[in-house]
Amino acid sequence: MTTIQKKIITLTTIMLLVMLTIWLMMTFYNRQSLDKYNGILQRYLVLNDVNETSQQLLTELNNYLTAPSEQIIASIEEHKAELGSNEQEVWSLAHVENQFDITNYINLMDSLIETIDRSIILDRQQDPEAALSEFTDATRITNYISETTLALVDQELKTYDTFYRSIIEQSAALNQFGIWLLLWLTFSLIVVTYTLSRSITRPINQLTEAANALSRGEFDSEVEVDSNDEISFLARTFNRMRININTLISEIQLKAQLEKELQESKLLLQESQFKSLQSQINPHFLFNTLNTISKKAYLEQALETSDLLVNIAGLLRYNLKQLDRSVTLYDEVTVLKQYIDIQRARFTDRLNFFEQIDEQLLTVPIPALTIQPIIENAIIHAIEPNEDGGNIYFRIADQDDRVLIEIEDNGPGMSKEKIEQLLSGSIMPKEGHSTGIGFTNVVKRLRIFYNCDHLIEIQSELNKGTTISLRLPKQRG
């Protein structure tokens, strides 16, 4: 499968190769022309160096004859060495047309050096006239060198005139070739890019049309893409998706039909349950009935029975409220007293209840039905099984930023293992008789209500009673 990435990489590679080839050809041509230019320029520079060196030698000889010094002699020797090194470069300029002129040119250079040497020697031998005569010859030779240099340069210009003209013609042709090549590359790039983009966009357009048809709910139109790349794979995947969606819609329709039938069955079941509930006793009806019986007992002078019914009604009304509501310690203590009065009517002198309450703490918020289930568990385990009854101590005290609530009994107690299991919620203790709320439920609601742990502590030993301590924050977290 030819991927889109491969197509783009192939196009890019071809364009890079073409551009690299053109760049190499242009570089090679420019390098050749530049080498020829450098060669010609080097010939002119060599001839110019010979002319300048000969003029400098003549000037320094004149300075020496005027005021001899070792410094001038050193400078003359340096220029003589430079002129001698130029002879090898001048020999490299020789060709068939200037062979004689080059030979004569080199002889003039040698003659100049010899004349300068003779002039210096004669001056040292105290023969100024002869030294001056040699200086005159050196001047004449220097003039010959200058004339010969001009003649050689002129001859070089005539020799390479054809080359200069060919360079100009080649430059013009190269510029024209570059323009045509640029136009050809631009046209080729446009054609290839259009072809490549067409091979990519045409299948995408087909997929777009198929997606629009799918959005209109036409699930039967199949996508056909004749490319051999990722888009073809995408088209096949799109076709499989179309088939899966069509199948899924059929399944959803069938499931909707089944759910409709199931909903109708649920409605029938709810209707039957509602009719069944209508036949059950309403708790509020029971609460109102207890109030009615309490008033009737009061009118009949059965005061204890009336008070008991009032306490039961108050307890029932308190228990009918939501457990997640926030109440105060005052509300909890009030309903606790009603509950204790009911239990005293049941157990008579077997139940000894002692309370010690700090009245200033009764405004502290607390979850509903927190204290009564704990007292109820104490009655169930410490009072009810014991024929002689037992004692329950209820205390509310201030502990800085917390409220200490203690419920203590002299019952059979419990082991440390059971205490740990009770606090961790791994066991479910026996639920209360009246509220149906167990100790574990109280622990969980306290932790949720105050948003913290370590609120409850249990101290107990077997046959030594149990003390449950609640340390509750004065402000809800």
Disulfide bonds with the S-S distance in Angstrom:
none
